[in-house]
Structures are given as structure tokens and as C-alpha cells.
Amino acid sequence: MDKEAYLVLRVTGSDSDAGFDLLESAVRSGESAAPASAQVEYRVDSQVLDEQELRELRHDREVAVIAQPMPMQRIEPIPRAASAQEPAPIDGATWGVHVTGALQSPYLGYGVSVAVLDTGIDASHEAFRGVELVQKDFTGEGDGDTDGHGTHVAGTIFGQSGSGPRYAVAPGVRRALIGKVIGQRQSTTTKDIIDAIQWAADEGAHIVNMSLGFDFPGLVQRWAERGLPVKLATSRALAQYRDNVRFFDATMNLLRARAARFNSALVVAAAGNESQRETRRDYAIEVSPPAAADGTVAVAALRSLGAPHTALGVAPFSNIRVALAAPGVDIYSAQRNGGYAFKSGTSMASPHVAGIAALWAERQLKRTGQVNAGALDAQLRGNARLDRLKDAQYLDVGEGLVTAPRD
């Protein structure tokens, strides 16, 4: 066996038994079993291993999960039909801000830090004036947004309206962590995403938004280009896919376990756009990792069935087995190089949930002086609504439409 690159999740600490207990408990359930006094840390290493080294590492007591990194890609927005009509603002706000109750909420996200892990951001856009943007590039291509996806997503969370309608759910957010994890040239891998999540948590993010997924076809092609027959390449890719799902599960559970002692973050992610309900009603694809990972709030996209938006339906492209649903069709937000544009996709729905989470986080800050990620998750799920959702199915929309705090 030739040497291959692997990701290794380790748990270490001054109390090795406590560290092992934390590892075992967190990987299974996300709950910490180690005493509060234990100095326990976890890290992700990248190692190049042959078969013998891999076998030895699997017996290492500090090692939780091993996986070969998978390529990642942004979740592509759905092309907009030329005949589509632009939704008119309601009470000076976009339909997404309106139906989620953000417009009526007394909170705007003040004091809350939000991380956006995406294609970067157009920091010169008027939408981000007055917002402290802490940027970190994980692609090697430098800061900035040559794609526009990250700029649109960021605008939905905390963009400043200026003279136009309010399109941001949490325009009171004044500090944003922008992790550029998707570039134009170099393929992003699982390692980059996990590093970015850890960076965001270490920098004090209360909420992390991701709109990306595993590039499974790209991985099959990569193995095939290395000389494997298509069936064998697919089998190898499936095994790698499984290991990476487990890796994300373990990492997210350890992140939740860490929240008992340190600041942690709620991770919100787009479910994916692979379903095709317009072809046939049951053509619904499972949620795409990393949104499928334990401890991640996976988000489906909703469409309006017409003004005044009292009736909503699941978007035909939206994947299933989600936690929550939010507006994701004809979403107006900032675009790179200035101006604004409409986009559709679960990538547009996810920042609505991240923005609403920022409103609930501000509420926590005002009442308790801190933000608890577990309580934030519970508040989002517990206050979701189903009354506007026509023919809603649990697999399609989870707990329902995300809603803002009213008091």
C-alpha cells in the first residue's frame, strides 16, 4: 500500500484517563464525562501513513477517528428562471425577513459574533460598512470573494440596508468572522473546513454558517484518474465518504462537549440542493454532509406561494432530514462588486437561520450575560412554526419555519 494522507482526530490532556473518557462520551453523545478540573484538548492532525502505520495508529488510545480528507465544494445556487418575478418588499423588508418575524423582533443581533465559512466576502461593499470583518484565508488564494456566494450569504445575515429594503435578518451584528474555505483553484478538503470551524470557535463566534458539501462525484473521478475501475473507485469513495461523516460527527460532538467549559458555537449548514420534486414528488435526496453531522443545524429551503406570504411550501430542490426550514427562493442580498441580486438555494436559507440565531443570542446576552450554544439550538427548534407551511412533511422541514424572539 502506498502512503496516503489522513486526518487524525486526537484528544489529549494532563489527565489521560479523563481525556479518554471525554473522547468516548463526546464521540457517542456529545456530552462530557471528564471532570471540570481536567485539562483536555482535541486537535486534528494531517499525517501521511502507510498500511502498517495506519494499523498502529488505530490502536492509539488518544485517537478518536481517522479518515482520508474529502474534497468539498460550495452548494451551487439554483438558476433563476428568466420569467421569475422579483418579490416586492413588505413593510420595507424582504419576504424572508418578514415571514421569520425578524422585522417584529426587538433584537437585531447586537453583541453577537457570527462566522461565515464560504467563498470569502467583498469587504468593500456598502452592505458591510460599520461591521468589523475578521478574515482568514484557508485556500491560499488570499482574502476577497471572486465568486460572490459568500458575499450574498453574509449580506442575508448582517448586511446594512442603506436606502433599500431591509434584507438582513440580524443587521445589528457588528463583528463577523469570514473564513474563506472555497476558492477558485485549489480543492478544499475536510481538513480545511474543520480547521475553519475550530478557528471560528477560538475567535469567539457564537454562530457559524456553512453552505458547502462533500464533492462525491469529484472524489470518484479522482480515484478513477488514479487507474481504478469505476466500480472500485465508487466503492473507495463511499468508504471515504462514510469515514468523513464519522469524522464530522466526532468533531461536532467534541465541540458541543467543549461548550460545558469554554465558549463554543452553534453550527448552521445548508442541507443541499439535489432534490428534484418538480420531476416527481418523491424525488427527494438526503441531507448533504457536513450538514448531516451530529450537532449541526441542517436547514431546508422554503418558497412563498404568493404575497402576502401566509402560505409557504418546501422548495423543490431542497434536501430532506433537516432540523429547520427558512426562506430560500428569490432571496435578495448583496452581490460582489457592488449592487444586489436574487438567489435561490438552501445556501440562501441557512443564513436566515444563522441570523435568527443571532437574535436569540442577543436575547441570551441581555438576560444571562453569555451565549449557550445548546440553549440556542433548543430555542430555534422549540420556537419553529408549522402553521404557514402547506402540506408540510417532517422530513422536508424538520421542526418548521425558524422564527425570531418576540420579547
C-alpha positions as CSV (number, residue, x, y, z in Angstrom):
1,M,0.0,0.0,0.0
2,D,1.3,3.4,-1.0
3,K,1.4,6.1,1.6
4,E,-1.8,8.2,1.8
5,A,-2.8,11.4,3.5
6,Y,-5.1,11.0,6.5
7,L,-6.9,13.2,9.1
8,V,-6.4,12.2,12.7
9,L,-8.6,13.4,15.5
10,R,-6.8,13.3,18.8
11,V,-7.9,14.0,22.3
12,T,-5.1,14.9,24.8
13,G,-4.7,16.4,28.2
14,S,-3.0,16.4,31.6
15,D,-5.4,13.7,32.8
16,S,-5.2,11.0,30.1
17,D,-8.0,8.9,31.7
18,A,-10.2,12.0,31.8
19,G,-9.3,12.8,28.2
20,F,-10.2,9.2,27.1
21,D,-13.5,9.4,29.0
22,L,-14.3,12.7,27.3
23,L,-13.4,11.3,23.9
24,E,-15.5,8.2,24.4
25,S,-18.5,10.1,25.7
26,A,-18.3,13.0,23.3
27,V,-17.9,10.9,20.2
28,R,-21.0,8.9,21.2
29,S,-23.3,11.6,22.6
30,G,-21.7,15.0,22.7
31,E,-21.7,15.1,26.5
32,S,-18.6,15.5,28.6
33,A,-17.8,12.8,31.1
34,A,-14.5,14.3,32.2
35,P,-14.2,16.3,35.5
36,A,-14.2,20.1,35.2
37,S,-10.6,20.2,36.5
38,A,-9.2,18.1,33.7
39,Q,-7.1,19.9,31.1
40,V,-8.4,18.3,27.9
41,E,-7.8,19.4,24.4
42,Y,-8.5,18.0,21.0
43,R,-6.8,18.6,17.7
44,V,-6.9,17.5,14.1
45,D,-3.6,16.4,12.6
46,S,-2.8,15.7,8.9
47,Q,-0.5,12.7,8.5
48,V,0.9,10.6,5.6
49,L,0.7,6.9,6.5
50,D,1.4,3.5,5.0
51,E,-0.7,0.4,5.9
52,Q,1.4,-0.5,8.9
53,E,1.4,3.0,10.4
54,L,-2.3,3.2,9.8
55,R,-2.9,0.0,11.7
56,E,-0.7,1.1,14.6
57,L,-2.5,4.5,14.8
58,R,-5.9,2.8,15.1
59,H,-4.7,1.3,18.4
60,D,-3.6,4.7,19.8
61,R,-5.7,5.5,22.8
62,E,-5.8,9.2,22.0
63,V,-7.1,8.7,18.5
64,A,-10.9,9.1,18.0
65,V,-11.3,8.9,14.3
66,I,-9.2,8.6,11.2
67,A,-10.3,9.5,7.7
68,Q,-8.8,10.4,4.3
69,P,-9.8,14.0,3.6
70,M,-12.6,14.5,1.0
71,P,-12.9,17.4,-1.4
72,M,-15.5,20.0,-0.6
73,Q,-17.5,22.4,-2.8
74,R,-19.9,25.2,-2.3
75,I,-23.6,24.3,-2.7
76,E,-24.5,25.8,-6.1
77,P,-27.4,28.2,-6.1
78,I,-30.4,27.2,-8.3
79,P,-30.5,29.2,-11.6
80,R,-33.3,31.7,-11.6
81,A,-35.9,31.4,-14.4
82,A,-35.9,34.4,-16.7
83,S,-39.7,34.7,-16.2
84,A,-39.5,34.8,-12.4
85,Q,-40.9,37.9,-10.8
86,E,-39.0,39.7,-8.1
87,P,-40.9,39.6,-4.8
88,A,-41.9,43.1,-3.7
89,P,-40.8,44.3,-0.2
90,I,-43.4,44.1,2.6
91,D,-43.3,46.8,5.3
92,G,-39.9,47.8,3.9
93,A,-38.3,44.4,4.2
94,T,-37.8,41.3,2.1
95,W,-40.2,38.4,2.3
96,G,-37.6,36.3,4.2
97,V,-37.1,38.9,6.9
98,H,-40.9,39.4,7.1
99,V,-42.0,35.7,7.5
100,T,-39.4,34.8,10.0
101,G,-40.6,37.6,12.3
102,A,-37.2,39.3,12.3
103,L,-38.9,42.6,11.4
104,Q,-41.1,42.5,14.5
105,S,-38.4,41.3,16.9
106,P,-36.9,43.8,19.4
107,Y,-33.5,42.2,18.8
108,L,-31.0,42.9,15.9
109,G,-28.0,40.8,16.9
110,Y,-26.0,43.4,18.9
111,G,-23.1,41.9,20.8
112,V,-23.2,38.7,18.8
113,S,-20.3,37.4,16.6
114,V,-21.2,35.4,13.5
115,A,-18.8,33.3,11.3
116,V,-19.4,32.7,7.6
117,L,-17.4,29.9,6.1
118,D,-17.8,30.3,2.4
119,T,-16.1,31.9,-0.6
120,G,-15.0,35.0,1.3
121,I,-16.6,38.4,1.2
122,D,-16.5,41.6,-0.8
123,A,-15.4,43.8,2.2
124,S,-15.7,47.0,0.2
125,H,-19.4,46.5,-0.4
126,E,-21.6,49.2,1.2
127,A,-23.6,46.4,2.9
128,F,-20.7,45.8,5.4
129,R,-19.9,49.4,6.4
130,G,-19.5,49.6,10.2
131,V,-19.0,45.8,10.5
132,E,-15.7,44.5,11.8
133,L,-14.7,41.8,9.4
134,V,-12.1,39.4,10.7
135,Q,-10.9,37.5,7.6
136,K,-8.9,34.3,7.3
137,D,-8.0,32.6,4.1
138,F,-7.9,28.7,4.1
139,T,-7.5,28.4,0.3
140,G,-4.1,30.0,-0.3
141,E,-5.7,32.5,-2.8
142,G,-6.0,35.5,-0.5
143,D,-8.9,37.3,1.1
144,G,-11.8,38.6,-1.0
145,D,-14.7,36.9,-2.9
146,T,-14.1,36.2,-6.6
147,D,-17.3,34.1,-6.7
148,G,-20.0,36.2,-4.9
149,H,-21.6,33.3,-3.0
150,G,-20.1,34.3,0.4
151,T,-21.0,37.9,-0.1
152,H,-24.6,37.1,-0.7
153,V,-24.8,34.8,2.3
154,A,-23.1,37.3,4.6
155,G,-25.5,40.0,3.4
156,T,-28.5,37.9,4.4
157,I,-27.2,37.6,8.0
158,F,-25.8,41.1,8.8
159,G,-25.9,43.3,5.7
160,Q,-26.7,47.0,6.2
161,S,-29.7,48.2,4.2
162,G,-28.9,51.8,3.3
163,S,-31.7,53.3,1.3
164,G,-33.2,50.0,0.1
165,P,-35.4,47.4,1.9
166,R,-34.1,45.5,5.0
167,Y,-32.8,42.2,3.7
168,A,-30.6,41.2,6.6
169,V,-32.0,39.2,9.5
170,A,-29.5,40.5,12.0
171,P,-28.2,43.9,10.9
172,G,-27.1,44.7,14.5
173,V,-24.2,42.2,14.2
174,R,-21.0,44.3,14.3
175,R,-18.3,41.6,14.3
176,A,-18.1,38.9,11.7
177,L,-15.5,36.2,11.2
178,I,-15.1,35.4,7.5
179,G,-13.4,32.1,6.7
180,K,-12.6,31.7,3.0
181,V,-12.8,28.0,2.6
182,I,-13.9,27.7,-1.0
183,G,-11.5,29.1,-3.7
184,Q,-11.3,29.1,-7.5
185,R,-8.3,26.8,-8.0
186,Q,-7.3,24.6,-5.1
187,S,-9.8,22.0,-3.9
188,T,-10.9,22.5,-0.3
189,T,-10.9,19.4,1.9
190,T,-12.5,18.2,5.1
191,K,-9.3,19.3,7.0
192,D,-9.8,23.0,5.8
193,I,-13.4,23.0,7.0
194,I,-12.7,21.5,10.4
195,D,-9.8,23.9,10.8
196,A,-12.1,26.8,9.9
197,I,-14.8,25.7,12.4
198,Q,-12.1,25.5,15.1
199,W,-10.7,28.9,14.2
200,A,-14.2,30.5,14.4
201,A,-14.9,28.9,17.8
202,D,-11.5,30.0,19.1
203,E,-12.1,33.6,17.8
204,G,-15.4,33.8,19.8
205,A,-18.0,33.1,17.2
206,H,-21.4,32.4,18.7
207,I,-22.8,31.1,15.4
208,V,-21.1,29.5,12.4
209,N,-22.8,29.4,9.0
210,M,-21.7,26.9,6.2
211,S,-23.1,26.5,2.7
212,L,-20.9,23.7,1.3
213,G,-20.9,19.9,0.9
214,F,-18.9,16.9,0.0
215,D,-17.9,16.6,-3.6
216,F,-18.6,12.9,-4.0
217,P,-18.6,12.8,-7.9
218,G,-15.3,14.7,-7.8
219,L,-13.8,12.0,-5.4
220,V,-15.0,9.1,-7.7
221,Q,-13.4,10.9,-10.6
222,R,-10.1,11.4,-8.7
223,W,-9.9,7.7,-7.8
224,A,-10.7,6.7,-11.4
225,E,-8.0,9.0,-12.7
226,R,-5.6,7.1,-10.5
227,G,-6.4,4.0,-12.5
228,L,-9.2,2.3,-10.5
229,P,-12.1,0.8,-12.4
230,V,-15.3,2.9,-11.9
231,K,-17.0,0.4,-9.6
232,L,-13.9,0.1,-7.4
233,A,-13.5,3.9,-7.5
234,T,-17.1,4.3,-6.4
235,S,-16.6,1.8,-3.6
236,R,-13.4,3.5,-2.4
237,A,-15.2,6.9,-2.5
238,L,-18.2,5.5,-0.5
239,A,-15.8,4.3,2.3
240,Q,-14.1,7.6,2.4
241,Y,-17.4,9.4,2.5
242,R,-18.5,7.2,5.5
243,D,-15.3,7.9,7.4
244,N,-15.6,11.6,6.8
245,V,-19.2,11.7,8.1
246,R,-17.9,9.9,11.2
247,F,-15.1,12.4,11.5
248,F,-17.5,15.4,11.3
249,D,-19.8,13.7,13.8
250,A,-17.0,13.2,16.3
251,T,-15.6,16.8,15.8
252,M,-19.1,18.4,16.2
253,N,-19.8,16.3,19.4
254,L,-16.4,17.3,20.9
255,L,-17.2,20.9,20.0
256,R,-20.5,20.6,21.9
257,A,-18.8,18.9,24.8
258,R,-16.3,21.8,25.0
259,A,-19.2,24.2,25.4
260,A,-19.6,22.9,29.0
261,R,-16.3,24.6,29.9
262,F,-15.5,27.1,27.2
263,N,-17.2,29.3,24.7
264,S,-18.5,27.3,21.8
265,A,-20.5,27.9,18.6
266,L,-23.8,26.7,17.1
267,V,-23.1,25.4,13.6
268,V,-25.8,26.0,10.9
269,A,-25.5,24.5,7.5
270,A,-27.3,24.3,4.2
271,A,-28.9,20.9,3.5
272,G,-28.2,20.8,-0.2
273,N,-30.0,21.3,-3.5
274,E,-30.0,17.9,-5.1
275,S,-33.7,17.0,-4.8
276,Q,-36.0,17.3,-7.9
277,R,-39.6,17.3,-6.7
278,E,-40.6,19.1,-9.9
279,T,-39.7,15.9,-11.8
280,R,-41.5,13.6,-9.4
281,R,-42.9,14.3,-5.9
282,D,-40.8,11.6,-4.1
283,Y,-37.5,12.6,-5.8
284,A,-36.0,13.9,-2.5
285,I,-32.3,13.5,-1.7
286,E,-30.9,13.0,1.9
287,V,-29.3,16.0,3.6
288,S,-25.7,16.5,2.4
289,P,-22.8,16.3,4.8
290,P,-21.4,18.2,6.7
291,A,-25.0,19.5,7.4
292,A,-25.8,15.8,8.2
293,A,-23.3,15.7,11.1
294,D,-24.4,15.3,14.7
295,G,-24.8,18.7,16.4
296,T,-25.2,20.7,13.2
297,V,-28.5,22.5,12.4
298,A,-29.3,21.4,8.9
299,V,-31.6,23.9,7.0
300,A,-34.1,23.3,4.2
301,A,-35.3,26.0,1.8
302,L,-38.9,27.3,1.6
303,R,-40.6,29.1,-1.2
304,S,-43.5,31.6,-0.9
305,L,-46.8,30.5,-2.5
306,G,-47.5,34.2,-3.1
307,A,-47.9,37.5,-1.3
308,P,-48.6,38.3,1.5
309,H,-46.6,35.0,2.1
310,T,-49.0,33.5,4.6
311,A,-48.6,30.1,2.8
312,L,-45.2,28.6,2.3
313,G,-44.0,25.4,0.7
314,V,-40.8,23.4,0.6
315,A,-38.6,24.3,-2.4
316,P,-38.5,21.5,-5.0
317,F,-34.7,21.3,-4.9
318,S,-34.4,21.2,-1.0
319,N,-32.9,18.1,0.5
320,I,-34.6,16.2,3.4
321,R,-33.9,15.1,7.0
322,V,-33.3,18.6,8.2
323,A,-33.7,20.4,11.6
324,L,-35.4,23.6,10.4
325,A,-36.6,25.4,7.4
326,A,-36.2,29.0,6.2
327,P,-36.8,31.2,3.1
328,G,-34.6,30.1,0.3
329,V,-36.2,31.1,-3.0
330,D,-35.7,34.5,-4.6
331,I,-33.6,35.9,-1.8
332,Y,-32.4,39.4,-2.2
333,S,-28.9,40.2,-0.8
334,A,-25.6,41.8,-1.6
335,Q,-23.5,40.7,-4.6
336,R,-19.8,41.1,-5.3
337,N,-18.5,44.3,-6.9
338,G,-21.5,46.2,-5.6
339,G,-25.2,46.1,-6.0
340,Y,-27.7,43.4,-5.1
341,A,-29.1,40.2,-6.6
342,F,-31.7,37.5,-6.1
343,K,-30.5,33.9,-5.5
344,S,-32.2,30.6,-4.6
345,G,-30.9,27.6,-2.7
346,T,-30.5,26.1,0.7
347,S,-27.4,28.3,0.8
348,M,-29.8,31.2,1.0
349,A,-32.0,29.6,3.7
350,S,-29.1,28.7,6.0
351,P,-28.1,32.4,6.7
352,H,-31.7,33.2,7.6
353,V,-31.4,30.6,10.4
354,A,-28.0,31.9,11.4
355,G,-29.4,35.4,11.5
356,I,-32.4,34.4,13.6
357,A,-29.9,32.5,15.9
358,A,-28.1,35.8,16.3
359,L,-31.3,37.5,17.5
360,W,-31.9,34.7,20.1
361,A,-28.2,35.0,21.1
362,E,-28.6,38.7,21.8
363,R,-31.6,37.9,23.9
364,Q,-29.4,35.4,25.9
365,L,-26.7,38.0,26.3
366,K,-29.1,40.5,27.7
367,R,-30.7,38.1,30.1
368,T,-27.7,36.0,31.2
369,G,-24.6,37.8,30.0
370,Q,-23.4,34.9,27.9
371,V,-24.5,32.7,24.9
372,N,-25.0,29.0,25.4
373,A,-24.9,27.0,22.1
374,G,-27.1,24.2,23.4
375,A,-29.8,26.5,24.6
376,L,-29.6,28.4,21.3
377,D,-30.2,25.2,19.4
378,A,-33.2,24.4,21.7
379,Q,-34.7,27.9,21.3
380,L,-34.5,27.7,17.5
381,R,-36.2,24.3,17.3
382,G,-38.7,25.0,20.1
383,N,-40.0,28.2,18.5
384,A,-40.3,26.9,14.9
385,R,-43.7,27.2,13.3
386,L,-45.7,24.9,11.1
387,D,-48.9,27.0,10.6
388,R,-47.7,28.7,7.4
389,L,-46.4,25.5,5.8
390,K,-48.7,23.9,3.3
391,D,-48.7,20.1,3.3
392,A,-45.5,20.2,5.4
393,Q,-43.8,16.8,5.9
394,Y,-41.4,16.4,8.9
395,L,-38.6,15.1,6.7
396,D,-38.9,18.1,4.4
397,V,-39.0,20.9,7.0
398,G,-37.9,19.4,10.4
399,E,-39.4,21.4,13.2
400,G,-40.7,24.0,10.8
401,L,-40.1,27.7,9.9
402,V,-37.5,29.3,12.0
403,T,-38.8,32.4,13.9
404,A,-37.4,35.3,15.8
405,P,-37.9,36.1,19.5
406,R,-40.7,38.5,20.2
407,D,-39.9,39.5,23.8
